[in-house]
């Protein structure tokens, strides 16, 4: 039985004071026998978030695949390890579209994180044009095969895959429950092809894309949806608490 994992992605939002206030309000309620709740925070907020986290897990929003070097503005996995970070979002569509992340670089990041004992939350998903043209399956399969290349089957229990259709991120649109479940099932089937049935059974798969308190329960009721990656609704204490309370 896979435990659920529901994580907010703050993106480039919240300063340290706001982060401290969020954790003071939300952390105490973020407990459940079903699994984990957490937030991905900007690099500058990580120390504050980790200090305030008794129940919430804390994720970085990106990393570099080299330990050190001439990579101005980047943050390495050893730096995250030193802070005590245990989760890291990689391959988000915004990173892929705006900052040049590719399946190859995401794969390098995933391997570096796994070797360091940090769980990657690895994002994949298609554009609206690709969805409209019936290319979802091809795009998702290609991203997974590239991003997960040469990762041992035993590591999949320590990987979270986040299926986020790009057309549903920050748009107010959300995939229907049927579409979300079918695509998360597709992700699991591709993992089965890549790494075998045991890996497919153990890997946790999130749905992301305009997930809110009013639709979280339906998504989480689906057999292949093990969690959610949540954007805007994770920035407000009251809405994230409502999501927690509805999924405990």
Secondary structure as the mmCIF struct_conf table of DSSP 4:
data_model
#
loop_
_struct_conf.conf_type_id
_struct_conf.id
_struct_conf.beg_label_comp_id
_struct_conf.beg_label_asym_id
_struct_conf.beg_label_seq_id
_struct_conf.end_label_comp_id
_struct_conf.end_label_asym_id
_struct_conf.end_label_seq_id
HELX_LH_PP_P HELX_LH_PP_P1 UNK A 2 UNK A 3
STRN STRN1 UNK A 4 UNK A 9
BEND BEND1 UNK A 12 UNK A 12
HELX_RH_AL_P HELX_RH_AL_P1 UNK A 16 UNK A 26
HELX_RH_3T_P HELX_RH_3T_P1 UNK A 27 UNK A 29
TURN_TY1_P TURN_TY1_P1 UNK A 33 UNK A 34
STRN STRN2 UNK A 35 UNK A 41
HELX_RH_3T_P HELX_RH_3T_P2 UNK A 43 UNK A 45
HELX_RH_AL_P HELX_RH_AL_P2 UNK A 46 UNK A 52
BEND BEND2 UNK A 54 UNK A 56
STRN STRN3 UNK A 57 UNK A 60
BEND BEND3 UNK A 61 UNK A 61
STRN STRN4 UNK A 64 UNK A 64
BEND BEND4 UNK A 65 UNK A 70
TURN_TY1_P TURN_TY1_P2 UNK A 72 UNK A 73
STRN STRN5 UNK A 76 UNK A 76
HELX_RH_AL_P HELX_RH_AL_P3 UNK A 77 UNK A 83
TURN_TY1_P TURN_TY1_P3 UNK A 84 UNK A 84
STRN STRN6 UNK A 87 UNK A 90
HELX_RH_AL_P HELX_RH_AL_P4 UNK A 93 UNK A 99
HELX_RH_AL_P HELX_RH_AL_P5 UNK A 103 UNK A 115
TURN_TY1_P TURN_TY1_P4 UNK A 116 UNK A 117
STRN STRN7 UNK A 119 UNK A 124
HELX_RH_AL_P HELX_RH_AL_P6 UNK A 128 UNK A 132
TURN_TY1_P TURN_TY1_P5 UNK A 133 UNK A 134
HELX_RH_AL_P HELX_RH_AL_P7 UNK A 136 UNK A 147
TURN_TY1_P TURN_TY1_P6 UNK A 148 UNK A 150
HELX_RH_3T_P HELX_RH_3T_P3 UNK A 153 UNK A 158
STRN STRN8 UNK A 159 UNK A 164
HELX_RH_3T_P HELX_RH_3T_P4 UNK A 166 UNK A 168
BEND BEND5 UNK A 169 UNK A 172
HELX_RH_AL_P HELX_RH_AL_P8 UNK A 177 UNK A 195
HELX_RH_AL_P HELX_RH_AL_P9 UNK A 197 UNK A 202
BEND BEND6 UNK A 203 UNK A 203
STRN STRN9 UNK A 204 UNK A 208
BEND BEND7 UNK A 209 UNK A 210
TURN_TY1_P TURN_TY1_P7 UNK A 213 UNK A 215
HELX_RH_AL_P HELX_RH_AL_P10 UNK A 216 UNK A 220
TURN_TY1_P TURN_TY1_P8 UNK A 221 UNK A 221
BEND BEND8 UNK A 222 UNK A 222
TURN_TY1_P TURN_TY1_P9 UNK A 223 UNK A 224
STRN STRN10 UNK A 227 UNK A 230
BEND BEND9 UNK A 231 UNK A 231
HELX_RH_3T_P HELX_RH_3T_P5 UNK A 232 UNK A 234
BEND BEND10 UNK A 235 UNK A 236
HELX_RH_AL_P HELX_RH_AL_P11 UNK A 237 UNK A 247
#
